[in-house]
Structures are given as C-alpha cells and as structure tokens.
C-alpha cells in the first residue's frame, strides 16, 4: 500500500488534510497538557538534560504532521506501513525517527501523546459481523494506553459512515502525474473500497500504479467503549479544533486516566 509513485503523488497533491489538521492537533495537545517547548523552556531543559515531550505518530505518511510537530519543538517518532512513505518522511523531517511497521505491530515507545491522523485506524480489518471494533484495534488501544505517561493523550480519527464517501470516478492531475479513484461501499456499508490507478512521469518514462485500499466503518459507541475499557476518558467531535473533517469522520481525543 502506497508504493513509491502513489506515495509521491499523495505527498505532492493530497497534503491538505495533514497540513490543515496539524496546527489544530498541536493546539489540542497543548490544551491537554502536552506542552511544546518554547525557546526558553528548550534552553532550560537542555541545561537540565530533559528532553522535549515525545509524540508518537502512527500512520505518519510522508511526514507532514511530523514536520509541524518538530517545528513546534516536540520529539517525534513515526511509524507507517509503507516503506516509500517512510523514505519521504525521513527526508522531510530528518530530526525525527521513522520506522516501517503497521499500526497493529508498531513498537510504541514511552511518550506523552500518540496521534493517528487521516483515518489510519479504519485500515484495520474488522473481524466477524458485529458492530464492535475488532480485537486488533482493542489491543492497539491497550498498547497506546500502556505507552502513554499518566495523563497522556491519544488523538485520532476514524470513519463512522462511508455513505457520502462513494463516487463513480474522480480524476486529479498535475504536470507529471494523473490519478483516477473509484470508491464504493459494500452492501452492509461496513467496508469502503477505493480502487486507485496512478500514472507518473519519471524522466522520459511513464509508470503506472494500481492499488486497492479498504477501510472499515466503525460504530462510535463501540470505539468509545473499547477506549474506556483500555483506560481512557473520551471526547468525540466532527473536527480538530477549527478544522472540520470530511462527512462521516469522527475526531477523538482520549486521555489516559491517571
């Protein structure tokens, strides 16, 4: 998923969500007590050998959110399932550390916050036919809780409804690439499938990439219950601060109970 050319296209042409959400996520972290370092605090912490608050980003993509976090004086560790995305992130944010790993297997280090922006959690397949979250997500919530320091915060979003996310075909292009995407829901309206065909010009050659991405639709009550069981207090909304998410997407702020 997100091979070399599709990762390049996503970074070049579809960075809007990450760019607009990142400043709001940073404000959320600050309000939740995960304060970035000011220049004065950075100097004080350097003198006392204390480090800036660590934020772990799961599904870091090409490093857009990580760039904002580092610029805000956080220490960042990122994970993504796509090696191509991780290569882009390492170039974009050399100050951070990035690793190739899926959400369900990422070895989360001790941290003050975990963020997963861009419906990352919805890529985990659901098991069975129930409305509740799959065991893999429940285990992930527990691992996030374990990694967080007391009072730590977990910020992410997921797809609650894919009804307004389907379309016969959409085409986007720039001078050196073109991409066509078709999106549909299954009959149960629980799986959103996007079929993607991308063509990118590299030198004198044109390269064609084809991928199928599937995301699962989850009930917000089930997600809230799973987070509560893991040890979080939870609030949900349709936006990250002033940045409103797409229809059917839910933003979550989960705080580790001390």
Secondary structure as the mmCIF struct_conf table of DSSP 4:
data_model
#
loop_
_struct_conf.conf_type_id
_struct_conf.id
_struct_conf.beg_label_comp_id
_struct_conf.beg_label_asym_id
_struct_conf.beg_label_seq_id
_struct_conf.end_label_comp_id
_struct_conf.end_label_asym_id
_struct_conf.end_label_seq_id
HELX_RH_AL_P HELX_RH_AL_P1 UNK A 4 UNK A 13
HELX_RH_AL_P HELX_RH_AL_P2 UNK A 16 UNK A 31
TURN_TY1_P TURN_TY1_P1 UNK A 32 UNK A 33
HELX_LH_PP_P HELX_LH_PP_P1 UNK A 35 UNK A 38
HELX_RH_AL_P HELX_RH_AL_P3 UNK A 39 UNK A 48
TURN_TY1_P TURN_TY1_P2 UNK A 49 UNK A 49
HELX_LH_PP_P HELX_LH_PP_P2 UNK A 50 UNK A 53
STRN STRN1 UNK A 54 UNK A 58
BEND BEND1 UNK A 59 UNK A 59
TURN_TY1_P TURN_TY1_P3 UNK A 61 UNK A 62
BEND BEND2 UNK A 63 UNK A 63
HELX_RH_AL_P HELX_RH_AL_P4 UNK A 64 UNK A 71
TURN_TY1_P TURN_TY1_P4 UNK A 72 UNK A 73
STRN STRN2 UNK A 75 UNK A 80
BEND BEND3 UNK A 81 UNK A 81
HELX_RH_AL_P HELX_RH_AL_P5 UNK A 83 UNK A 92
TURN_TY1_P TURN_TY1_P5 UNK A 94 UNK A 95
BEND BEND4 UNK A 96 UNK A 96
STRN STRN3 UNK A 97 UNK A 100
TURN_TY1_P TURN_TY1_P6 UNK A 103 UNK A 105
HELX_LH_PP_P HELX_LH_PP_P3 UNK A 108 UNK A 109
BEND BEND5 UNK A 110 UNK A 110
STRN STRN4 UNK A 111 UNK A 116
BEND BEND6 UNK A 118 UNK A 119
HELX_RH_3T_P HELX_RH_3T_P1 UNK A 120 UNK A 123
BEND BEND7 UNK A 124 UNK A 124
HELX_LH_PP_P HELX_LH_PP_P4 UNK A 125 UNK A 127
BEND BEND8 UNK A 128 UNK A 129
BEND BEND9 UNK A 131 UNK A 132
HELX_LH_PP_P HELX_LH_PP_P5 UNK A 133 UNK A 134
HELX_RH_AL_P HELX_RH_AL_P6 UNK A 135 UNK A 147
STRN STRN5 UNK A 148 UNK A 159
BEND BEND10 UNK A 160 UNK A 160
HELX_RH_3T_P HELX_RH_3T_P2 UNK A 163 UNK A 165
STRN STRN6 UNK A 167 UNK A 174
TURN_TY1_P TURN_TY1_P7 UNK A 175 UNK A 176
STRN STRN7 UNK A 177 UNK A 185
TURN_TY1_P TURN_TY1_P8 UNK A 187 UNK A 188
BEND BEND11 UNK A 189 UNK A 189
STRN STRN8 UNK A 191 UNK A 202
TURN_TY1_P TURN_TY1_P9 UNK A 203 UNK A 204
STRN STRN9 UNK A 205 UNK A 216
HELX_RH_AL_P HELX_RH_AL_P7 UNK A 220 UNK A 230
TURN_TY1_P TURN_TY1_P10 UNK A 231 UNK A 231
STRN STRN10 UNK A 232 UNK A 237
BEND BEND12 UNK A 238 UNK A 238
STRN STRN11 UNK A 239 UNK A 240
TURN_TY1_P TURN_TY1_P11 UNK A 241 UNK A 242
STRN STRN12 UNK A 243 UNK A 244
HELX_LH_PP_P HELX_LH_PP_P6 UNK A 245 UNK A 246
TURN_TY1_P TURN_TY1_P12 UNK A 247 UNK A 248
STRN STRN13 UNK A 249 UNK A 256
#
